Amino acid sequence: MESKPAPIRRIITGHDKNNSAMVIIEDEAQNVRPGSSPGQFTTLMWATDAMPCTMPVGEDAADMGALKLGTYPPVNGTRFMIADYPPSNIPRMHRTETIDYIIVLDGKIDMELDEGRMVTLNKGDVMIQRGTYHAWINRYKENCRMAFVLIDAEPLGIGKPVPRGGIAGDAH
């Protein structure tokens, strides 16, 4: 089993002192956090901490992909991450008070919802998840890599979501 996920090239654009567009960061994403199963990882690509978010001009913009975050995005913010789920991962039922845009980049995965409801996502599938309890289960032979954008939302007032700053699978 891999000790780190396959590298993810990250390119961040901005503006120089003359307000001309340029690349300000080009690197391999480094903010990798192990998940609950061997070979399971999340890599934070970028985050915002306000809506609308700020985009200061200049080559010295803060690297919002270097923030140390839990599962939840910052309050009134967003979190963009890439997650890797190995075959036979350990699923964790959880829910965040977020709207999540999800794209399966590679592989195949099952999502378990309440009452044992299941949906299978294949490479190229897109899901919009609206604050539901769920668990990701990779029952297949290949790794599954997914892109997630989590957007902070108003609380639903149901159940026990992952607390802000918490990590999926934490005790509530």
N, C-alpha and C positions, 0 to 999 in steps of 0.2 A: 504494500500500500504506500502511496506517495506521502511524504512528510510535508509537502507544500503543493498547492494547486499549480496547474500550468500557468506560466506568466501571462499577465494582461498588460498590454501596452496602453499607456494613458497619455493623451495629448490634450493640453489645456490651452485655449487661446485667450488673448487679451489685446492690449494696445500699447504701443511705445509712447514716448514723450511727445511725438508728433500726431498722436491719435491714429496711427496706422495699425491695422490688424497684424498680429504676429503670434507665433507660438511662444508661450511663456514657461510652460512645463512640458517636457517630453521625457517620460520615464516608464519604468515597470512599476505598476502599483505595488506599494509596500505595506499598506495597512490591512494585513491579513489576520483574521481571527479564526482559530479552530472551532469547529462545531461540536455537537454531542456525539458524533460517530467518528472513528478513525477515517481520515480521508475527506471529511466534510469541512468546508471552509466558507467564510464570507470575506470578500475583499471590498472595502469601502473605496469607491471611486471619487465621490464628491458629496457634499451636504450643503444645505443652506439653513440659516437660522432665523429667517423672517420672510414674510410675504407682503409686498413684493420684496424679492431679495436684492441685495446691493451687488453691484459689479463695478468696483472702483477702477478707474483708468490707471494704467501704469504697469510696469513689468514686475512689481513687487507685491502682487496680490497674494493674500493668504492662501495656503494650500488647504482647502477645505476637505480634501481627501485624506489628510493626515489626522483629522479629529478622532479621538477615541470615543466611540459611541456604542451603546447597546443596540438592541434590535430596533428600538424606536428612533425616529428622526428627532432633531431638536424641536422643542415647542414652536409651533407656527412655521416649521421648516420642512425640509425634504431630506431624504437619504437615498443615494444611488449606489447600489452594490451589485456585485456579481457573486453568486453562490454556487458552490459545487457540492453535489450530492452523490456519494459513491453508491455502488450496488449494496443492498442490504444495510442501508443506513438505519439509525435508530430514530424513528419519528417522534416528534414532540407536538402535542396539541397545544395551540396557543392562538391568541387573537390580539391584534393591535388596533387602536382607534385611529386607523389610517385608511386612505384610499391607496391601493397598491397597483401599479402598472407592472405586469410581469410578462417577460418574453423568454421562451425556451430557446436557448442558443444552440444547444447540442444535447442529444440523448432523448430520454423519455422518462416521465415521472407520473406517479399517481398522487392526487390530492384527496385526503380524507376530510370530510366535513362532518357536521353533527349527524347523529343517528346512523353512522356508518355509510353515509352517502359518499360516493367516489366519483372522481372525474380523472381521466387520463389526458395528460398534455404531451404532445409530440414536438419535435424540433420545428420551430417556426410558429407555434401556437402562441397566442396572446391572451392573457387573462386580465380582467379588471376585478380586483378583489375589494370588497367593501366591508371591511371590519368583521369578517366571519371567523369563527373558530375553525382551525384547520391543522393538518399535519402533512408534511411532504414525505412520500415513501417511494424509494427507488427499488423496485422489484426486478429490475432488468439487469442485463450483463454489462452495460456501459455506464460510465459516469454521466451525470446530467448536469449541465451548466445553464444557469438561468440569470437573467438580468432583472433586477427589481428597482423600482422607484417608489418609495414610500412617502406619502404626503400627509402631514398631520391633519387630522379632522376633528370635528366636534364629537365629544363622547356620545356613544349610543345609550349609555345608562343600563346596559345589560351585562350579566355575567361578570367575570373577573379578567379584564384584559391585562396584557403585559404592562406593568407600570412604566411610565416615562422614565427613561434611563435604564430600564431593565433589559434582560435578554430572554428570548423565547426559551421556555422550559424552566425558568426560575420559579420557585414557589411563590404563590401570591399571598 
